[in-house]
Amino acid sequence: MSSLSTPVSRPPDAEGAGPLLVVLDPSARQADGESVRIAKDVLCGGADVKVTLPESPSELDRVLAHRGRRRAVVIGSDQALQRVLQALHRQRELDADPVGLVPVGGPVATATARLLGVPAEPVAAARTVLAGSARRLGLLLDDGGGVVLSEVRFTGPRQVRTGGWRSLWAKLAAAEQASPSGSEELRIEADGRLLADVHQRVRHLRVAMVDDAMELALDLDGSPRRLRAGRLTVAGRGFGYEADGCPVGPVRHRTWTVRPDSWRLLVPAG
């Protein structure tokens, strides 16, 4: 791990948040180094800040586990936020403190941040970290230890997991939302109810978080339908999917469960 700065103490009369641990997405500096610099300047002007650049999942786990009283703040993409929440979930500290986010990486890579109410402009987002209010949000947890903030899209049996922490983070900002190609042979259960079996053709399946619930958009044999559920299980001979734009798979089985009000995000006050 490389530390980009030593802790910066704020002036005694400054207003702002408590001590912060800023986790910088490696791809953010490549995508928009000026926005990163501006966000750091605003944060350092209002709080005691330590900036880190984790280069592997283990280093991310370590810096978060040793953050002490520092509140985690992400500068980067939606996937960078997802990775931090995933690490906090592994440490059973998902709701320990509100998480801050300064979106950097372009409109595609930060679409979820905008949906969640985080300002797109770096100065406004950094000020929200310092003086915003905590909004409770839900997410999806899967039985492989992953978290989903926005949506799951099924991408077909040939999708493979991107290798390497550095190569993954370097590509996340440019990741494209892939559409399912052809059809899938999947067994799909929602809240214990069978929606599709392997002899049926699943042309489309999208799972999204909507109002703290899981909403399914399913096209089965050309018959589209929408429904809500608290638990979804998908099984097949080998299928891939994207969780918030991040490729996963192929896997043979996966279960997602809704966790309402399970974490807090700093958003503009009022």
C-alpha positions as CSV (number, residue, x, y, z in Angstrom):
1,M,0.0,0.0,0.0
2,S,1.2,3.5,-0.7
3,S,0.3,6.4,1.5
4,L,-0.3,9.6,-0.5
5,S,0.0,11.9,2.4
6,T,0.7,12.0,6.1
7,P,-2.2,12.9,8.3
8,V,-3.1,16.6,7.9
9,S,-4.3,18.4,11.0
10,R,-7.1,20.9,10.5
11,P,-6.8,24.3,12.2
12,P,-8.2,24.4,15.8
13,D,-11.0,26.8,14.8
14,A,-12.1,24.9,11.6
15,E,-15.5,23.4,11.3
16,G,-16.0,19.9,9.9
17,A,-16.1,16.2,10.4
18,G,-14.0,14.0,12.7
19,P,-10.9,12.3,11.5
20,L,-11.1,10.7,8.0
21,L,-9.5,7.8,6.3
22,V,-9.6,8.6,2.5
23,V,-9.5,5.5,0.3
24,L,-8.4,6.6,-3.2
25,D,-9.5,4.4,-6.1
26,P,-6.4,3.9,-8.3
27,S,-8.4,4.5,-11.5
28,A,-9.7,7.8,-10.2
29,R,-6.3,9.6,-10.6
30,Q,-6.1,8.2,-14.1
31,A,-9.7,9.3,-15.0
32,D,-9.6,12.8,-13.4
33,G,-6.5,13.7,-11.4
34,E,-7.7,17.3,-11.0
35,S,-10.9,16.3,-9.4
36,V,-9.0,14.0,-7.0
37,R,-6.7,16.9,-6.1
38,I,-9.6,19.3,-5.5
39,A,-11.5,16.8,-3.3
40,K,-8.4,16.1,-1.2
41,D,-7.8,19.9,-0.7
42,V,-11.3,20.4,0.5
43,L,-11.3,17.5,2.8
44,C,-7.9,18.4,4.3
45,G,-9.1,21.9,4.9
46,G,-12.0,20.7,7.1
47,A,-10.8,17.5,8.8
48,D,-7.8,15.5,10.1
49,V,-7.2,13.4,6.9
50,K,-5.1,10.3,6.1
51,V,-5.1,9.4,2.4
52,T,-4.3,5.8,1.4
53,L,-4.0,4.0,-2.0
54,P,-4.7,0.2,-1.3
55,E,-3.2,-1.9,-4.0
56,S,-4.8,-5.3,-3.1
57,P,-7.8,-6.6,-1.3
58,S,-5.7,-7.5,1.7
59,E,-4.3,-4.0,2.0
60,L,-7.8,-2.6,1.8
61,D,-8.8,-4.9,4.6
62,R,-5.8,-3.9,6.6
63,V,-6.2,-0.1,6.3
64,L,-9.9,-0.3,7.2
65,A,-9.3,-2.6,10.1
66,H,-6.7,-0.2,11.5
67,R,-8.6,3.0,10.8
68,G,-9.4,3.5,14.5
69,R,-11.9,6.4,14.9
70,R,-11.4,7.6,11.3
71,R,-14.5,7.6,9.1
72,A,-14.0,5.9,5.7
73,V,-14.3,8.1,2.7
74,V,-14.0,6.9,-0.9
75,I,-12.7,9.0,-3.8
76,G,-13.5,7.1,-6.9
77,S,-16.1,5.1,-8.8
78,D,-19.2,3.2,-7.7
79,Q,-17.1,0.0,-7.7
80,A,-14.6,1.5,-5.4
81,L,-17.4,2.2,-2.9
82,Q,-18.6,-1.4,-3.4
83,R,-15.2,-2.8,-2.6
84,V,-15.0,-0.7,0.6
85,L,-18.4,-1.8,1.7
86,Q,-17.6,-5.4,0.9
87,A,-14.5,-5.2,3.1
88,L,-16.5,-3.6,5.9
89,H,-19.0,-6.4,5.6
90,R,-16.3,-9.0,6.0
91,Q,-15.2,-7.2,9.1
92,R,-18.8,-7.0,10.4
93,E,-18.5,-3.2,10.5
94,L,-20.9,-2.3,7.7
95,D,-22.9,0.0,9.9
96,A,-20.2,1.1,12.2
97,D,-19.9,4.6,10.8
98,P,-21.4,6.5,7.8
99,V,-19.3,6.2,4.7
100,G,-18.4,9.3,2.6
101,L,-18.1,9.3,-1.2
102,V,-16.6,11.7,-3.7
103,P,-17.5,10.3,-7.1
104,V,-14.7,10.4,-9.7
105,G,-14.6,8.4,-12.9
106,G,-17.1,9.7,-15.4
107,P,-20.9,9.4,-15.6
108,V,-21.0,5.7,-16.3
109,A,-18.7,4.7,-13.5
110,T,-20.5,7.0,-11.0
111,A,-24.1,6.4,-12.0
112,T,-25.0,4.7,-8.7
113,A,-23.6,7.5,-6.7
114,R,-25.9,10.0,-8.4
115,L,-28.9,7.7,-7.8
116,L,-28.0,7.6,-4.1
117,G,-28.0,11.4,-3.9
118,V,-24.2,12.1,-3.8
119,P,-23.3,15.4,-5.6
120,A,-21.4,14.8,-8.8
121,E,-19.1,17.9,-8.5
122,P,-16.0,17.2,-6.4
123,V,-16.2,20.3,-4.2
124,A,-19.9,19.7,-3.3
125,A,-19.3,16.0,-2.7
126,A,-16.3,16.7,-0.4
127,R,-18.3,19.3,1.5
128,T,-21.0,16.7,1.9
129,V,-18.5,14.4,3.5
130,L,-17.6,17.2,6.0
131,A,-21.1,18.5,6.8
132,G,-23.7,16.1,5.3
133,S,-26.2,13.9,7.0
134,A,-26.2,10.1,7.1
135,R,-28.8,8.4,5.0
136,R,-29.7,4.8,5.7
137,L,-29.7,2.5,2.7
138,G,-30.2,-1.2,1.9
139,L,-28.1,-3.5,-0.3
140,L,-28.0,-7.1,-1.5
141,L,-25.7,-9.6,0.1
142,D,-24.7,-12.8,-1.8
143,D,-23.6,-16.1,-0.4
144,G,-20.2,-15.6,-2.0
145,G,-19.4,-12.7,0.3
146,G,-20.3,-9.9,-2.2
147,V,-22.4,-6.8,-1.9
148,V,-24.6,-5.2,-4.5
149,L,-25.6,-1.5,-4.2
150,S,-27.6,-1.0,-7.4
151,E,-28.1,-4.0,-9.7
152,V,-27.2,-7.4,-11.0
153,R,-27.2,-8.1,-14.7
154,F,-26.8,-11.6,-16.2
155,T,-24.2,-11.7,-18.9
156,G,-24.1,-15.3,-20.1
157,P,-22.1,-18.5,-19.4
158,R,-18.9,-17.3,-20.9
159,Q,-18.2,-14.4,-18.6
160,V,-15.1,-14.8,-16.5
161,R,-13.9,-12.9,-13.5
162,T,-11.3,-10.2,-14.2
163,G,-8.0,-11.2,-12.7
164,G,-5.9,-9.0,-10.4
165,W,-6.8,-6.2,-8.1
166,R,-4.8,-3.6,-10.0
167,S,-6.0,-4.6,-13.4
168,L,-9.6,-4.7,-12.1
169,W,-9.5,-1.2,-10.5
170,A,-7.8,0.2,-13.6
171,K,-10.6,-1.0,-15.8
172,L,-13.6,-0.4,-13.6
173,A,-14.1,3.2,-14.7
174,A,-14.3,2.1,-18.3
175,A,-16.4,-1.0,-17.7
176,E,-19.4,-1.3,-20.0
177,Q,-22.8,-2.6,-19.0
178,A,-23.0,-5.9,-20.9
179,S,-26.3,-7.2,-22.1
180,P,-27.2,-10.9,-21.9
181,S,-26.4,-12.6,-25.2
182,G,-28.8,-15.3,-26.4
183,S,-30.7,-17.1,-23.7
184,E,-29.8,-18.9,-20.5
185,E,-30.8,-22.2,-19.0
186,L,-31.3,-21.3,-15.3
187,R,-33.2,-22.4,-12.3
188,I,-34.6,-19.2,-10.6
189,E,-36.3,-19.1,-7.2
190,A,-37.6,-16.0,-5.5
191,D,-38.6,-16.3,-1.8
192,G,-38.7,-20.1,-2.3
193,R,-41.1,-19.9,-5.3
194,L,-39.9,-21.4,-8.6
195,L,-39.9,-18.8,-11.4
196,A,-38.0,-20.7,-14.0
197,D,-36.5,-24.1,-14.5
198,V,-33.6,-25.2,-16.7
199,H,-35.9,-26.4,-19.5
200,Q,-37.2,-22.9,-20.0
201,R,-35.3,-20.1,-21.8
202,V,-34.4,-17.0,-19.7
203,R,-33.8,-14.2,-22.2
204,H,-33.3,-11.5,-19.7
205,L,-32.8,-11.2,-15.9
206,R,-32.0,-8.0,-14.1
207,V,-32.1,-7.6,-10.3
208,A,-32.2,-4.1,-8.9
209,M,-32.4,-2.4,-5.5
210,V,-35.6,-0.3,-5.5
211,D,-36.8,1.4,-2.3
212,D,-34.9,-1.0,-0.1
213,A,-36.4,-4.0,-1.9
214,M,-35.2,-6.4,-4.6
215,E,-37.0,-5.9,-7.9
216,L,-36.7,-8.5,-10.6
217,A,-37.2,-7.9,-14.3
218,L,-37.5,-11.4,-16.0
219,D,-38.1,-12.3,-19.6
220,L,-39.0,-16.0,-19.7
221,D,-39.7,-17.5,-23.1
222,G,-40.6,-14.1,-24.4
223,S,-43.0,-13.3,-21.6
224,P,-41.6,-10.3,-19.5
225,R,-42.7,-9.8,-15.9
226,R,-41.7,-7.8,-12.9
227,L,-41.9,-8.8,-9.2
228,R,-40.3,-8.0,-5.9
229,A,-38.6,-10.4,-3.5
230,G,-36.4,-10.6,-0.4
231,R,-34.3,-13.5,-1.5
232,L,-33.3,-14.8,-4.9
233,T,-31.5,-18.0,-5.9
234,V,-30.1,-18.7,-9.3
235,A,-28.5,-22.0,-10.4
236,G,-27.2,-23.3,-13.7
237,R,-24.4,-25.1,-15.5
238,G,-22.2,-22.0,-15.4
239,F,-23.4,-18.4,-15.7
240,G,-21.8,-15.0,-15.4
241,Y,-23.2,-11.8,-14.1
242,E,-22.3,-8.2,-13.3
243,A,-22.7,-6.8,-9.8
244,D,-22.8,-3.0,-10.1
245,G,-20.9,-3.3,-13.4
246,C,-18.2,-5.6,-12.0
247,P,-17.9,-9.0,-13.8
248,V,-18.3,-12.2,-11.7
249,G,-18.3,-15.8,-12.8
250,P,-18.8,-18.2,-14.1
251,V,-20.6,-19.7,-11.1
252,R,-23.1,-22.6,-10.7
253,H,-25.1,-21.2,-7.8
254,R,-25.7,-17.9,-6.1
255,T,-28.2,-16.5,-3.6
256,W,-28.9,-12.8,-3.0
257,T,-30.6,-11.6,0.1
258,V,-31.9,-8.1,0.8
259,R,-30.4,-6.3,3.8
260,P,-32.5,-3.2,4.4
261,D,-31.1,-0.2,6.3
262,S,-27.7,-2.0,6.6
263,W,-25.3,0.9,5.9
264,R,-25.2,4.7,6.0
265,L,-24.0,7.1,3.3
266,L,-23.3,10.8,3.8
267,V,-25.6,12.9,1.6
268,P,-26.3,16.7,1.5
269,A,-28.0,17.8,4.7
270,G,-31.7,18.8,4.4
